[in-house]
Amino acid sequence: MRRALALSFLPLCALVVSACATATTTGNFKGAEHAVAQTVANLQSDVTAGEQKKVCTQDLAGTVVSSLGGTKGCEAAVKAQLAEIDGTEADVEAVQVNGTTATAKVKSTFSGKKTLRVLALVKEGGKWKISALQ
């Protein structure tokens, strides 16, 4: 069961790692949109630093962490998936905020292929956290 959860987490990990190669620009966004883009930048920073615990406790929503078996299971899944992904690039293209939920469109390049993905975010404890890859 945990393996299936870890495998379902792979696309999110790929996007997480894709945010590692270049700095995520937050300057084009204001207010809540800036806070959402900053969450993506924080995720990038934590992944680049190899901070799986921060990824699981500060960047990912509680539902994602729970689905991976709690903090320890999440840390193991993030570590395992990050070991399988090589260099990529990413840029936050757009952010849309709707109350306590938001989406961030992230353009990434992985293995030479450009992809536009949408991250779903939710506000937990006054902080934006990534809840899904749509």
C-alpha positions as CSV (number, residue, x, y, z in Angstrom):
1,M,0.0,0.0,0.0
2,R,2.8,2.5,0.9
3,R,4.6,1.7,-2.3
4,A,1.4,2.6,-4.3
5,L,1.2,5.8,-2.4
6,A,4.8,6.6,-3.0
7,L,4.3,5.9,-6.7
8,S,1.3,8.2,-6.9
9,F,3.5,10.8,-5.3
10,L,6.1,10.6,-8.2
11,P,4.5,13.3,-10.4
12,L,4.5,15.8,-7.5
13,C,8.1,14.8,-6.7
14,A,9.1,15.4,-10.3
15,L,7.5,18.8,-10.2
16,V,9.2,19.5,-6.8
17,V,12.6,18.6,-8.3
18,S,11.8,20.6,-11.4
19,A,11.6,23.6,-9.1
20,C,15.1,23.0,-7.9
21,A,17.2,23.9,-10.9
22,T,16.5,27.6,-11.1
23,A,15.3,30.1,-8.6
24,T,11.6,30.5,-8.5
25,T,10.7,34.2,-9.2
26,T,8.1,35.6,-6.9
27,G,8.6,39.3,-7.8
28,N,5.8,39.4,-10.4
29,F,3.1,38.5,-7.9
30,K,1.5,40.6,-5.2
31,G,-0.4,39.9,-2.0
32,A,-1.8,36.4,-1.7
33,E,-0.5,35.4,-5.1
34,H,3.0,36.3,-4.0
35,A,2.5,34.1,-0.9
36,V,1.5,31.2,-3.1
37,A,4.5,31.7,-5.4
38,Q,6.7,31.9,-2.3
39,T,5.4,28.5,-1.2
40,V,6.7,27.0,-4.5
41,A,10.0,28.9,-3.9
42,N,10.2,27.5,-0.4
43,L,9.6,24.0,-1.7
44,Q,12.4,24.5,-4.2
45,S,14.8,25.7,-1.5
46,D,14.0,22.9,0.9
47,V,14.3,20.2,-1.8
48,T,17.6,21.7,-3.1
49,A,18.9,21.6,0.5
50,G,17.9,18.0,0.9
51,E,15.5,19.0,3.7
52,Q,12.9,16.2,3.3
53,K,11.5,16.9,6.8
54,K,10.9,20.6,5.9
55,V,9.2,19.5,2.6
56,C,6.9,17.2,4.6
57,T,6.2,19.5,7.6
58,Q,6.2,23.0,6.0
59,D,5.6,22.7,2.3
60,L,3.1,19.9,1.7
61,A,-0.5,19.8,3.0
62,G,-1.4,17.5,5.8
63,T,-3.5,15.4,3.5
64,V,-0.5,14.7,1.3
65,V,1.7,13.8,4.3
66,S,-1.0,11.6,5.8
67,S,-1.5,9.7,2.5
68,L,2.2,8.9,2.6
69,G,2.0,7.4,6.1
70,G,2.8,10.5,8.2
71,T,5.9,12.6,8.4
72,K,8.4,9.7,8.4
73,G,6.7,8.0,5.5
74,C,6.6,11.3,3.6
75,E,10.3,11.9,4.2
76,A,11.1,8.4,2.9
77,A,9.0,8.9,-0.2
78,V,10.4,12.3,-1.0
79,K,14.0,11.0,-0.5
80,A,13.4,7.9,-2.7
81,Q,11.7,9.8,-5.5
82,L,14.3,12.7,-5.5
83,A,17.1,10.2,-5.9
84,E,15.5,9.1,-9.2
85,I,15.1,12.5,-10.8
86,D,17.9,14.5,-12.5
87,G,18.3,18.2,-13.4
88,T,15.3,20.2,-14.6
89,E,14.1,23.8,-14.8
90,A,10.8,25.4,-13.7
91,D,9.0,28.8,-13.6
92,V,5.8,29.9,-11.9
93,E,3.7,31.2,-14.8
94,A,0.5,32.1,-13.1
95,V,-1.2,32.0,-9.7
96,Q,-5.0,32.1,-8.9
97,V,-6.3,32.5,-5.4
98,N,-9.8,31.6,-4.4
99,G,-10.3,32.1,-0.6
100,T,-8.3,29.3,1.2
101,T,-7.4,27.4,-2.0
102,A,-5.1,28.4,-4.9
103,T,-3.5,27.1,-8.0
104,A,-0.1,27.8,-9.4
105,K,0.7,27.0,-13.0
106,V,4.3,25.9,-13.2
107,K,6.2,25.4,-16.5
108,S,8.9,22.8,-16.2
109,T,11.5,21.2,-18.4
110,F,12.3,17.6,-17.5
111,S,14.5,15.5,-19.8
112,G,14.3,18.1,-22.5
113,K,10.5,18.2,-22.5
114,K,8.5,21.3,-21.5
115,T,5.4,20.7,-19.5
116,L,2.8,23.0,-17.9
117,R,1.5,21.6,-14.6
118,V,-0.9,23.0,-12.1
119,L,-0.2,22.7,-8.4
120,A,-3.1,22.9,-6.0
121,L,-2.5,24.7,-2.7
122,V,-4.5,25.0,0.5
123,K,-4.2,27.4,3.3
124,E,-3.4,25.5,6.5
125,G,-2.7,27.3,9.8
126,G,-2.4,30.6,7.9
127,K,0.3,29.2,5.5
128,W,-0.1,28.0,1.9
129,K,0.8,24.4,1.4
130,I,0.9,22.2,-1.7
131,S,-2.0,19.8,-1.7
132,A,-2.0,18.2,-5.2
133,L,-0.6,18.1,-8.7
134,Q,-3.5,18.5,-11.1
